[in-house]
Amino acid sequence: MNILDVLVGKPIATSDERAEQVGPLQGIPIFGLDGLSSAAYGPEAALSLLIPLGLLGVRYIVPISAAIITLLVIVYFSYRQTIAAYPSGGGSYTVARFNLGAQAGLLAAAALLADYILTAAVGISAGVGALVSAVPSLLPHTVSLCVGILIVITILNLRGVRDAGLAFALPTYLFVGTLLITIGGGILRVALSGGHPTPAAPLPPPPPMVAAVSFWLLLKVFASGCTALTGVEAVSNGVKAFREPAVKNARTTLTVIIFLLAVMLAGISYLVRIYGIAATDPGQPGYQSVLSMLVAAVFGKGIFYYLTVGSILLVLSLSANTAFADFPRLCKAIAQNNYLPHVFGYRGRRLVYTYGIAVLAVLCGGLLILFGGVTDRLIPLYAVGAFLAFTLSQAGMVMHWLKNRESGWLKIALVNGLGAFVTGVTTVVVLVAKFLDGAWITLLFIPGTIFLFVVVRRHYHHVKMLTSCRCAVDTASIAKPPIAVIAIDRWSNISRRGIEFAARLSPDVIALHVDPNAHPEPLQDDWERYVDAPFRAAGREPPKLDVLDSPYRFVIIPIVQFVLELSRKNPDRSIVVVIPELVEDRWYEYFLHNQRGRMLEWVLLARGNERIFTVSAPWYAGEHT
């Protein structure tokens, strides 16, 4: 059985693409995992910065969460319009490119790529953080757990959109269900206790107050909490993944995701304030996540606690799937415009963009290892790209409505304009508040990525101009047959097959043998018996055997030098280098034989010219066993 069939499934025909499209029930776990799971780390990211204020800092979480939810609703209405206006997908990149110009589109693309890479890394690290909070003995294995989960998610995404949706549905709905039950149970306990509930399990003592409240601190808290908005654009990037009516299904999916996220953010912030739950220092012994403490305070550390923490771990870890669903699609859209290698636009065996998935996995793995898998260290890099993309998308939609002026366009344009203004201000706030904490890395990544786009685009343009042809075939250049050159090490079935093939290509065949020991007699005897004699008997000129000396035991270099010199001496002839090759019966036998033929081909491609060609003459071991 093929190992690829086991890992990623059997290939899917292009004609079966419709079967891989999804509806809202599958679309929520595929495109909503990042947004929904941010309810687990968004409030915690804000509370972590309030640690110096002690218990006093907890009081500020409700107004800050209210501001974040308001921003979430504004962005939601804007992206509903984006889905309808650009159903082909591409999200912020497509909107900015068509309405604000190519440069704005590249800026949005670079910002989104940064956002998706960090989405995957933050989601996995937050999931492992939830596990470590429940099982502190696992803290030393944080990075290993992160990398292991990344590998699992990568394989699941390589299996295709439909399989990924089925795999992620149960954890997603379990997470949402247990969290809503926790919020509902917490609110009920608050009501029954007259607003002063007693925690069902003891909470860690709040840290002492070591700093005073400042406007700058609250800005930083707001900036960290805004990470809860990342992932909102995911549905607009993947509209084509939905079955028809695609726009309606995408909008329904977005609506459900935003509603659930708003309810969870509001409920968590309210209960954290009522129970007086302060964040603990991430990465330190005794660390507990905010949700872990909240569930324990409402229901205690029983079966439901471990079920909820387990669902949080799963959904946070799998939230990276949003990035894996959108990053390859975005790369494909960029590659279609020649700003990324075209390979990103090719779909693999399961109708997914395999190269985009692989590149994201490598980049995400590098970040997790570099930052030790600690969410708090990754958060400062996180929101800049997302909000920059939000701003460009909404500004692009304003220009879209100004150009098209459809019925009711003014009201919609005002919504998009408000969204652009608010997210633009938030981008500046996040950038300023998080600059020294690591946001400067994003500012380096985005221009660097744009530079890469420009270089790739310039290369493709150069190649297109260079290879454009409006000339007829030059019949004079094909009047003379090529000179066939074949390299052999000894007389064998492989050499015989190569000679026969070379003789079909040209009457002028030169066989090359590199002999470091200067003892070619055995091969010359075989040559006279098995090559010269049969050719002369058939009335044909036999191939010539040239023995090349190699005092330093090089094999490839003498052959290449001979071919280049032959080409120079015959400017009116083409040279075809026939490379006899053994094709092993089993894949692992490949490593038991030298691959000089492949190396010779690479060197000739690198050092040759337009009159030098290479061709393989394979001899299959499996057909002769």
VOMARTOR-997557 format. One record per residue (C-alpha): residue number from 0; residue in one letter; x, y, z. Coordinates in Angstrom, 2 decimals, decimal comma. Example, Ala and Ser with C-alpha at 12.3 -4.5 7.8 and 13.67 -1.06 7.14 Angstrom:
REM VOMARTOR-997557
   num   residuo        px        py        pz
     0         a     12,30     -4,50      7,80
     1         s     13,67     -1,06      7,14
//
This chain:
REM VOMARTOR-997557
   num   residuo        px        py        pz
     0         m      0,00      0,00      0,00
     1         n      1,27      3,50     -0,91
     2         i      2,29      5,39      2,25
     3         l      0,90      8,63      0,77
     4         d     -2,52      7,00      0,42
     5         v     -2,40      6,17      4,14
     6         l     -1,22      9,61      5,30
     7         v     -3,08     12,01      3,04
     8         g     -5,58      9,80      1,22
     9         k     -5,98      8,68     -2,37
    10         p     -5,82     11,29     -5,17
    11         i     -9,03     13,17     -5,96
    12         a     -9,96     13,85     -9,59
    13         t    -10,55     17,45    -10,64
    14         s    -14,07     16,47    -11,71
    15         d    -14,85     15,60     -8,06
    16         e    -14,08     19,12     -6,82
    17         r    -17,70     19,90     -5,96
    18         a    -17,73     17,04     -3,46
    19         e    -14,87     18,78     -1,62
    20         q    -16,80     22,03     -1,17
    21         v    -18,39     22,69      2,20
    22         g    -21,45     24,29      3,79
    23         p    -21,74     26,44      6,95
    24         l    -21,58     23,47      9,37
    25         q    -18,16     22,46      8,03
    26         g    -17,18     26,02      7,18
    27         i    -17,31     27,11     10,83
    28         p    -14,55     24,74     12,01
    29         i    -12,49     25,27      8,84
    30         f    -12,59     29,07      8,64
    31         g    -13,75     29,98     12,14
    32         l    -11,34     28,10     14,38
    33         d     -8,94     31,04     14,61
    34         g    -11,66     33,55     15,40
    35         l    -13,50     31,34     17,89
    36         s    -10,37     30,14     19,64
    37         s     -9,19     33,73     20,13
    38         a    -11,77     33,88     22,94
    39         a     -9,31     31,69     24,84
    40         y     -6,18     33,78     24,38
    41         g     -7,48     37,30     23,56
    42         p     -8,76     38,14     27,07
    43         e     -5,73     36,42     28,59
    44         a     -3,35     38,49     26,45
    45         a     -5,04     41,63     27,80
    46         l     -5,11     40,42     31,42
    47         s     -1,43     39,45     31,29
    48         l     -0,52     43,11     30,84
    49         l     -2,72     44,02     33,82
    50         i     -0,72     41,80     36,20
    51         p      1,24     44,79     37,61
    52         l     -2,06     46,34     38,74
    53         g     -2,98     43,32     40,83
    54         l     -6,69     42,84     41,48
    55         l     -7,36     46,44     40,41
    56         g     -6,41     45,55     36,84
    57         v     -9,23     43,01     36,55
    58         r    -11,78     45,85     36,74
    59         y    -10,65     47,22     33,39
    60         i    -11,24     44,04     31,41
    61         v    -14,98     44,68     30,86
    62         p    -14,71     48,16     29,25
    63         i    -11,73     47,04     27,18
    64         s    -13,63     43,95     25,99
    65         a    -16,64     46,14     25,15
    66         a    -14,42     48,29     22,91
    67         i    -13,01     45,19     21,23
    68         i    -16,49     43,73     20,61
    69         t    -17,65     47,04     19,09
    70         l    -14,69     46,94     16,73
    71         l    -15,49     43,31     15,93
    72         v    -19,05     44,19     14,88
    73         i    -17,83     47,02     12,62
    74         v    -15,34     44,73     10,90
    75         y    -18,03     42,05     10,54
    76         f    -20,38     44,30      8,56
    77         s    -17,51     45,37      6,32
    78         y    -16,50     41,81      5,49
    79         r    -20,09     40,83      4,72
    80         q    -19,89     43,36      1,90
    81         t    -16,49     42,06      0,80
    82         i    -17,84     38,51      0,44
    83         a    -20,69     39,70     -1,81
    84         a    -18,53     42,04     -3,90
    85         y    -15,62     39,63     -4,42
    86         p    -16,95     36,06     -4,34
    87         s    -13,83     34,76     -6,08
    88         g    -11,97     35,08     -2,75
    89         g     -8,61     36,65     -2,04
    90         g    -10,02     38,90      0,69
    91         s     -7,99     41,99      1,53
    92         y     -5,42     41,34     -1,20
    93         t     -8,00     41,20     -3,99
    94         v     -9,98     44,20     -2,70
    95         a     -6,89     46,38     -2,23
    96         r     -5,37     45,39     -5,57
    97         f     -8,47     46,14     -7,64
    98         n     -9,41     49,38     -5,88
    99         l     -6,26     50,90     -4,38
   100         g     -3,63     49,72     -6,85
   101         a     -0,96     47,04     -7,11
   102         q      1,25     48,46     -4,35
   103         a     -1,60     48,54     -1,82
   104         g     -2,48     44,98     -2,84
   105         l      1,07     43,83     -2,18
   106         l      1,03     45,56      1,21
   107         a     -2,20     43,76      2,10
   108         a     -0,80     40,45      0,85
   109         a      2,38     40,77      2,90
   110         a      0,40     41,77      5,99
   111         l     -1,94     38,79      5,58
   112         l      0,90     36,33      5,07
   113         a      2,50     37,57      8,31
   114         d     -0,86     37,29     10,05
   115         y     -1,46     33,71      8,89
   116         i      1,99     32,53      9,92
   117         l      1,47     34,00     13,39
   118         t     -2,11     32,71     13,51
   119         a     -0,83     29,16     13,17
   120         a      1,99     29,65     15,68
   121         v     -0,14     31,45     18,29
   122         g     -2,98     28,94     18,01
   123         i     -0,73     25,95     18,59
   124         s      1,25     27,59     21,39
   125         a     -1,97     28,68     23,12
   126         g     -3,32     25,13     22,87
   127         v     -0,20     23,70     24,45
   128         g     -0,40     26,47     27,06
   129         a     -3,86     25,22     28,01
   130         l     -2,52     21,68     28,36
   131         v      0,47     22,80     30,45
   132         s     -1,87     24,79     32,67
   133         a     -3,84     21,58     33,41
   134         v     -0,76     19,31     33,58
   135         p      2,17     21,50     34,80
   136         s      4,65     18,60     34,57
   137         l      4,51     18,99     30,77
   138         l      6,00     22,50     30,84
   139         p      9,55     21,34     29,85
   140         h      8,11     19,64     26,76
   141         t      6,30     22,71     25,41
   142         v      8,23     23,00     22,14
   143         s      8,05     19,26     21,39
   144         l      4,29     19,28     21,91
   145         c      3,93     22,31     19,64
   146         v      5,89     20,69     16,81
   147         g      3,99     17,40     17,19
   148         i      0,63     19,17     16,92
   149         l      1,89     21,15     13,91
   150         i      2,76     17,91     12,10
   151         v     -0,71     16,47     12,77
   152         i     -2,46     19,63     11,49
   153         t     -0,28     19,69      8,38
   154         i     -1,17     16,10      7,51
   155         l     -4,89     16,74      8,13
   156         n     -4,83     19,73      5,77
   157         l     -3,00     17,77      3,10
   158         r     -5,95     15,37      3,16
   159         g     -8,22     18,07      1,70
   160         v    -10,81     20,63      2,80
   161         r    -13,63     18,18      3,40
   162         d    -11,59     15,78      5,53
   163         a    -10,18     18,70      7,53
   164         g    -13,69     20,02      8,17
   165         l    -14,87     16,63      9,43
   166         a    -11,81     16,22     11,67
   167         f    -12,15     19,67     13,23
   168         a    -15,95     19,76     13,64
   169         l    -16,18     17,81     16,92
   170         p    -13,45     19,76     18,79
   171         t    -14,88     23,08     17,58
   172         y    -18,45     22,46     18,64
   173         l    -17,29     20,83     21,89
   174         f    -15,23     23,94     22,70
   175         v    -18,08     26,33     21,92
   176         g    -20,59     24,18     23,82
   177         t    -18,52     23,75     26,99
   178         l    -17,55     27,44     27,03
   179         l    -21,16     28,58     26,60
   180         i    -22,19     26,19     29,39
   181         t    -19,44     27,67     31,58
   182         i    -20,60     31,22     30,84
   183         g    -24,24     30,30     31,40
   184         g    -23,44     28,45     34,64
   185         g    -21,28     31,32     35,84
   186         i    -23,96     33,93     35,20
   187         l    -26,52     31,72     37,00
   188         r    -24,22     31,42     40,05
   189         v    -23,75     35,20     40,03
   190         a    -27,52     35,71     40,00
   191         l    -28,13     33,15     42,80
   192         s    -25,40     34,63     45,00
   193         g    -26,55     38,21     44,67
   194         g    -23,54     39,21     42,57
   195         h    -20,87     37,75     44,88
   196         p    -20,28     34,10     43,90
   197         t    -17,83     31,92     45,78
   198         p    -15,35     30,08     43,52
   199         a    -16,02     26,33     43,40
   200         a    -12,23     25,75     43,45
   201         p     -9,65     28,01     45,09
   202         l     -8,09     30,57     42,79
   203         p     -4,41     31,56     42,86
   204         p     -3,92     34,67     44,99
   205         p     -3,89     37,86     42,86
   206         p     -0,46     39,41     42,39
   207         p      0,43     42,49     44,43
   208         m     -0,08     45,90     42,87
   209         v      3,32     47,18     41,73
   210         a      2,29     49,84     39,20
   211         a     -0,27     52,59     38,75
   212         v     -2,93     52,81     36,03
   213         s     -1,83     54,79     33,00
   214         f     -3,33     55,60     29,63
   215         w     -0,32     54,01     27,94
   216         l     -0,84     50,75     29,84
   217         l     -4,53     50,64     28,89
   218         l     -3,58     51,21     25,24
   219         k     -1,21     48,25     25,39
   220         v     -3,93     46,12     27,01
   221         f     -6,38     47,07     24,25
   222         a     -3,76     46,27     21,61
   223         s     -3,18     42,81     23,09
   224         g     -6,89     42,12     23,43
   225         c     -7,42     42,99     19,77
   226         t     -5,80     39,69     18,86
   227         a     -9,31     38,33     19,41
   228         l    -10,26     39,88     16,05
   229         t     -7,70     38,03     13,99
   230         g     -9,22     35,43     11,71
   231         v    -12,34     37,47     10,89
   232         e    -11,14     37,86      7,29
   233         a    -10,71     34,11      6,80
   234         v    -14,16     33,47      5,32
   235         s    -13,74     36,25      2,73
   236         n    -10,51     34,63      1,54
   237         g    -12,09     31,22      1,06
   238         v    -15,49     31,92     -0,50
   239         k    -14,78     29,49     -3,36
   240         a    -14,46     26,64     -0,87
   241         f    -18,22     26,85     -0,16
   242         r    -20,84     25,01     -2,14
   243         e    -23,47     27,00     -4,03
   244         p    -24,94     29,44     -3,18
   245         a    -21,38     30,25     -2,12
   246         v    -21,95     33,88     -1,09
   247         k    -24,95     33,03      1,08
   248         n    -23,18     30,11      2,74
   249         a    -20,05     32,20      3,35
   250         r    -22,07     35,04      4,88
   251         t    -24,00     32,64      7,10
   252         t    -20,73     31,11      8,29
   253         l    -19,24     34,53      9,04
   254         t    -22,35     35,61     10,95
   255         v    -22,37     32,54     13,18
   256         i    -18,64     32,86     13,88
   257         i    -18,88     36,56     14,85
   258         f    -21,97     36,05     16,99
   259         l    -20,43     33,18     18,94
   260         l    -17,17     35,05     19,38
   261         a    -18,90     38,20     20,65
   262         v    -20,95     36,20     23,16
   263         m    -17,90     34,34     24,44
   264         l    -15,74     37,48     24,77
   265         a    -18,50     39,31     26,63
   266         g    -19,23     36,36     28,93
   267         i    -15,57     35,67     29,75
   268         s    -14,74     39,31     30,54
   269         y    -17,83     39,67     32,75
   270         l    -17,15     36,50     34,77
   271         v    -13,43     37,29     35,10
   272         r    -14,42     40,66     36,58
   273         i    -17,00     39,17     38,96
   274         y    -14,79     36,31     40,18
   275         g    -11,70     38,51     40,40
   276         i     -9,57     36,25     38,21
   277         a     -6,13     37,74     37,55
   278         a     -3,74     36,34     34,93
   279         t     -0,66     34,37     35,99
   280         d      2,77     34,80     34,40
   281         p      3,07     32,57     31,28
   282         g      6,06     30,29     31,05
   283         q      6,58     30,26     34,83
   284         p      5,89     27,45     37,34
   285         g      2,35     27,60     38,67
   286         y      0,99     29,15     35,48
   287         q     -2,73     28,63     34,82
   288         s     -4,64     29,96     31,85
   289         v     -7,52     32,36     32,49
   290         l    -10,06     29,90     31,09
   291         s     -8,69     27,12     33,26
   292         m     -9,21     29,26     36,37
   293         l    -12,64     30,43     35,17
   294         v    -13,99     26,90     34,57
   295         a    -12,58     25,75     37,92
   296         a    -14,21     28,74     39,67
   297         v    -17,62     27,98     38,16
   298         f    -17,74     24,17     38,25
   299         g    -14,67     23,06     40,21
   300         k    -12,03     20,64     38,96
   301         g    -14,22     17,70     38,10
   302         i    -15,00     15,81     34,91
   303         f    -16,47     18,90     33,23
   304         y    -13,31     20,89     34,00
   305         y    -11,06     18,38     32,26
   306         l    -13,51     18,01     29,37
   307         t    -13,52     21,79     28,89
   308         v     -9,75     22,15     29,21
   309         g     -9,33     19,28     26,77
   310         s    -11,65     20,97     24,26
   311         i     -9,73     24,25     24,73
   312         l     -6,46     22,44     24,02
   313         l     -7,88     20,82     20,90
   314         v     -9,53     23,90     19,44
   315         l     -6,59     26,18     20,19
   316         s     -4,16     23,75     18,64
   317         l     -6,40     23,13     15,65
   318         s     -7,13     26,86     15,24
   319         a     -4,00     26,88     13,13
   320         n     -6,23     25,23     10,53
   321         t     -7,68     28,65      9,65
   322         a     -4,22     29,72      8,55
   323         f     -3,68     26,41      6,73
   324         a     -6,99     26,90      4,93
   325         d     -6,30     30,51      3,87
   326         f     -2,51     30,87      3,54
   327         p     -2,27     28,49      0,53
   328         r     -5,28     30,16     -1,15
   329         l     -3,76     33,59     -0,68
   330         c     -0,41     32,37     -2,06
   331         k     -2,26     30,98     -5,06
   332         a     -3,95     34,34     -5,72
   333         i     -0,61     36,15     -5,43
   334         a      1,12     33,59     -7,66
   335         q     -1,54     34,08    -10,35
   336         n     -0,31     37,67    -10,61
   337         n      3,35     36,50    -10,86
   338         y      4,37     37,83     -7,44
   339         l      5,11     34,35     -6,03
   340         p      6,46     31,19     -7,70
   341         h      3,81     29,58     -9,90
   342         v      4,16     26,34     -7,98
   343         f      1,94     27,88     -5,28
   344         g     -0,93     27,77     -7,76
   345         y     -0,72     24,03     -8,39
   346         r     -3,15     21,77     -6,59
   347         g     -1,92     18,50     -5,17
   348         r     -3,37     15,00     -5,06
   349         r     -6,23     16,05     -2,72
   350         l     -7,15     19,29     -4,56
   351         v     -5,31     21,44     -2,00
   352         y     -2,43     23,81     -2,62
   353         t      0,27     21,53     -1,28
   354         y      3,24     23,88     -1,55
   355         g      1,46     26,63      0,39
   356         i      0,66     24,17      3,19
   357         a      4,25     22,92      3,30
   358         v      5,78     26,43      3,38
   359         l      3,40     27,52      6,15
   360         a      4,28     24,44      8,20
   361         v      8,02     25,18      7,93
   362         l      7,64     28,88      8,81
   363         c      5,29     28,16     11,69
   364         g      7,59     25,47     13,05
   365         g     10,51     27,89     12,95
   366         l      8,58     30,49     14,94
   367         l      7,48     27,97     17,57
   368         i     11,04     26,77     18,09
   369         l     12,48     30,31     18,08
   370         f     10,03     31,62     20,69
   371         g      9,90     28,48     22,81
   372         g      6,21     27,86     22,10
   373         v      5,12     30,56     24,59
   374         t      2,01     32,45     23,43
   375         d      2,85     35,65     25,30
   376         r      6,11     36,00     23,35
   377         l      4,30     35,66     20,01
   378         i      1,31     37,92     20,75
   379         p      3,18     41,24     20,26
   380         l      3,97     40,25     16,66
   381         y      0,43     39,21     15,97
   382         a     -2,16     41,91     15,40
   383         v     -0,22     44,39     13,22
   384         g     -0,58     42,37     10,01
   385         a     -4,23     41,54     10,65
   386         f     -5,32     45,13     11,30
   387         l     -3,26     46,52      8,44
   388         a     -5,05     44,08      6,14
   389         f     -8,41     45,05      7,70
   390         t     -7,72     48,73      7,01
   391         l     -6,68     48,22      3,39
   392         s     -9,66     45,97      2,74
   393         q    -12,20     48,44      4,11
   394         a    -10,56     51,38      2,33
   395         g    -10,65     49,35     -0,87
   396         m    -14,34     48,64     -0,40
   397         v    -15,04     52,38     -0,03
   398         m    -13,38     52,92     -3,42
   399         h    -15,35     49,97     -4,81
   400         w    -18,68     51,54     -3,88
   401         l    -17,60     54,96     -5,12
   402         k    -16,87     53,39     -8,52
   403         n    -19,97     51,18     -8,81
   404         r    -22,63     53,25     -6,95
   405         e    -25,16     50,43     -6,78
   406         s    -28,47     50,80     -4,96
   407         g    -27,86     51,76     -1,32
   408         w    -24,13     52,18     -1,96
   409         l    -23,74     55,29      0,21
   410         k    -24,87     53,58      3,41
   411         i    -22,62     50,59      2,73
   412         a    -19,69     52,86      1,86
   413         l    -20,12     54,69      5,18
   414         v    -19,95     51,35      7,03
   415         n    -16,76     50,43      5,17
   416         g    -15,35     53,92      5,73
   417         l    -16,02     53,68      9,45
   418         g    -14,38     50,25      9,46
   419         a    -11,30     51,60      7,65
   420         f    -10,98     54,51     10,08
   421         v    -11,42     52,43     13,23
   422         t     -9,11     49,62     12,13
   423         g     -6,57     52,18     10,87
   424         v     -6,48     53,86     14,26
   425         t     -6,25     50,43     15,91
   426         t     -3,31     49,51     13,64
   427         v     -1,42     52,59     14,81
   428         v     -2,30     51,88     18,46
   429         v     -1,19     48,24     18,19
   430         l      2,00     49,19     16,37
   431         v      2,98     51,90     18,86
   432         a      1,97     49,90     21,93
   433         k      3,68     46,71     20,78
   434         f      6,65     48,12     18,88
   435         l      9,33     47,49     21,49
   436         d      7,73     44,18     22,51
   437         g      8,34     42,68     19,07
   438         a      6,00     44,38     16,59
   439         w      9,10     45,81     14,88
   440         i      9,78     42,28     13,59
   441         t      6,52     42,44     11,63
   442         l      7,56     45,80     10,21
   443         l     10,71     44,16      8,88
   444         f      8,87     41,09      7,58
   445         i      6,26     43,03      5,59
   446         p      8,70     45,19      3,53
   447         g     10,94     42,14      3,08
   448         t      8,00     40,14      1,72
   449         i      7,02     42,98     -0,64
   450         f     10,61     43,07     -1,90
   451         l     10,35     39,31     -2,56
   452         f      7,12     39,89     -4,51
   453         v      8,78     42,53     -6,67
   454         v     11,85     40,37     -7,36
   455         v      9,72     37,36     -8,36
   456         r      7,49     39,49    -10,58
   457         r     10,54     41,08    -12,25
   458         h     12,01     37,64    -12,92
   459         y      8,82     36,33    -14,55
   460         h      8,55     39,46    -16,68
   461         h     12,19     39,14    -17,72
   462         v     11,73     35,48    -18,67
   463         k      8,53     36,23    -20,59
   464         m     10,19     38,98    -22,62
   465         l     13,29     36,84    -23,15
   466         t     11,37     33,79    -24,36
   467         s      8,73     35,55    -26,46
   468         c      9,11     34,39    -30,06
   469         r      7,65     35,64    -33,34
   470         c     10,16     33,86    -35,61
   471         a      9,60     30,86    -37,86
   472         v     11,45     27,59    -37,41
   473         d     15,03     27,75    -38,75
   474         t     15,13     24,75    -41,09
   475         a     18,84     25,28    -41,77
   476         s     19,71     24,53    -38,16
   477         i     18,15     21,06    -38,38
   478         a     19,75     20,08    -41,69
   479         k     22,55     18,17    -39,98
   480         p     21,86     15,43    -37,42
   481         p     23,21     15,94    -33,91
   482         i     26,33     14,33    -32,50
   483         a     25,34     11,77    -29,87
   484         v     27,64     11,43    -26,87
   485         i     27,17      8,63    -24,34
   486         a     29,09      8,06    -21,11
   487         i     29,71      4,45    -20,03
   488         d     31,68      2,97    -17,14
   489         r     31,72     -0,70    -18,29
   490         w     30,01     -2,93    -20,80
   491         s     26,60     -3,93    -19,43
   492         n     22,94     -4,18    -20,35
   493         i     22,59     -0,55    -19,28
   494         s     25,40      0,53    -21,66
   495         r     23,98     -1,61    -24,48
   496         r     20,54      0,02    -24,15
   497         g     22,15      3,47    -24,20
   498         i     24,23      2,72    -27,32
   499         e     21,20      1,38    -29,19
   500         f     19,22      4,51    -28,32
   501         a     22,08      6,87    -29,25
   502         a     22,49      5,12    -32,62
   503         r     18,81      5,77    -33,37
   504         l     19,32      9,49    -32,73
   505         s     22,39     10,00    -34,92
   506         p     24,88      8,18    -37,16
   507         d     27,67     10,02    -35,28
   508         v     27,99      8,42    -31,84
   509         i     30,89      8,98    -29,45
   510         a     31,17      6,84    -26,34
   511         l     33,15      8,28    -23,43
   512         h     34,84      6,25    -20,75
   513         v     36,64      7,91    -17,86
   514         d     39,45      5,68    -16,59
   515         p     41,26      7,04    -13,49
   516         n     43,59      4,01    -13,53
   517         a     44,54      4,25    -17,24
   518         h     43,67      0,58    -17,84
   519         p     40,88      0,57    -20,46
   520         e     41,84     -2,74    -22,07
   521         p     38,90     -4,85    -20,73
   522         l     36,36     -2,33    -21,99
   523         q     38,12     -2,00    -25,37
   524         d     38,02     -5,78    -25,83
   525         d     34,29     -5,83    -25,05
   526         w     33,79     -2,82    -27,36
   527         e     35,38     -4,55    -30,35
   528         r     33,37     -7,72    -29,72
   529         y     29,93     -6,33    -28,79
   530         v     29,81     -2,96    -30,61
   531         d     32,30     -2,70    -33,48
   532         a     31,66     -6,15    -34,94
   533         p     27,82     -5,97    -35,00
   534         f     27,87     -2,45    -36,52
   535         r     30,35     -3,43    -39,27
   536         a     28,37     -6,59    -39,99
   537         a     25,32     -4,40    -40,53
   538         g     27,29     -2,15    -42,90
   539         r     27,22      0,84    -40,56
   540         e     29,97      3,00    -39,12
   541         p     30,47      1,89    -35,50
   542         p     30,43      4,39    -32,63
   543         k     33,80      5,76    -31,58
   544         l     35,14      4,98    -28,09
   545         d     37,14      7,75    -26,42
   546         v     38,93      7,01    -23,16
   547         l     39,40     10,11    -20,98
   548         d     42,24     10,25    -18,51
   549         s     41,44     11,44    -14,97
   550         p     44,50     11,51    -12,69
   551         y     42,47     13,05     -9,86
   552         r     39,68     10,45    -10,13
   553         f     37,06     12,96    -11,28
   554         v     34,35     11,51    -13,51
   555         i     31,83     14,27    -14,23
   556         i     34,32     17,08    -14,96
   557         p     36,23     15,33    -17,84
   558         i     32,95     14,41    -19,56
   559         v     31,60     17,97    -19,28
   560         q     34,87     19,43    -20,57
   561         f     34,82     17,02    -23,53
   562         v     31,23     17,92    -24,43
   563         l     31,89     21,66    -24,19
   564         e     34,99     21,35    -26,39
   565         l     33,06     19,22    -28,89
   566         s     30,34     21,87    -29,06
   567         r     32,95     24,58    -29,63
   568         k     34,57     22,64    -32,49
   569         n     31,19     21,96    -34,15
   570         p     29,30     25,28    -34,08
   571         d     26,81     24,05    -36,70
   572         r     25,89     20,83    -34,87
   573         s     23,80     20,03    -31,81
   574         i     25,17     17,70    -29,14
   575         v     22,89     15,15    -27,52
   576         v     24,31     13,62    -24,35
   577         v     22,67     10,24    -23,76
   578         i     22,79      9,25    -20,08
   579         p     22,28      5,50    -19,44
   580         e     20,53      4,99    -16,08
   581         l     19,58      2,06    -13,93
   582         v     15,99      2,32    -12,66
   583         e     15,81      0,34     -9,43
   584         d     12,94     -2,01     -8,71
   585         r     12,29     -0,60     -5,22
   586         w     12,50      3,03     -4,10
   587         y     14,98      2,40     -1,29
   588         e     17,43      0,76     -3,72
   589         y     17,96      4,21     -5,23
   590         f     20,29      5,01     -2,34
   591         l     22,44      1,93     -3,03
   592         h     23,72      3,21     -6,38
   593         n     25,68      6,31     -7,34
   594         q     23,64      8,93     -9,17
   595         r     26,36     10,27    -11,44
   596         g     23,95     10,34    -14,39
   597         r     21,68     12,79    -12,60
   598         m     24,67     14,87    -11,52
   599         l     26,02     14,95    -15,08
   600         e     22,68     16,22    -16,32
   601         w     22,62     19,03    -13,70
   602         v     26,18     20,15    -14,47
   603         l     25,53     20,19    -18,23
   604         l     22,40     22,27    -17,69
   605         a     24,37     24,71    -15,57
   606         r     27,46     25,00    -17,80
   607         g     26,14     24,06    -21,24
   608         n     24,58     26,09    -24,04
   609         e     21,53     26,01    -26,31
   610         r     23,12     23,39    -28,62
   611         i     23,73     20,84    -25,85
   612         f     20,85     18,53    -24,94
   613         t     20,56     15,72    -22,40
   614         v     18,36     12,66    -22,64
   615         s     17,97      9,67    -20,31
   616         a     18,19      6,08    -21,55
   617         p     16,62      4,08    -18,69
   618         w     17,12      0,37    -18,07
   619         y     14,46     -1,03    -15,71
   620         a     15,73     -3,68    -13,33
   621         g     12,18     -4,80    -12,51
   622         e     11,51     -5,92    -16,09
   623         h     14,46     -8,31    -16,09
   624         t     14,12    -10,05    -12,71
//
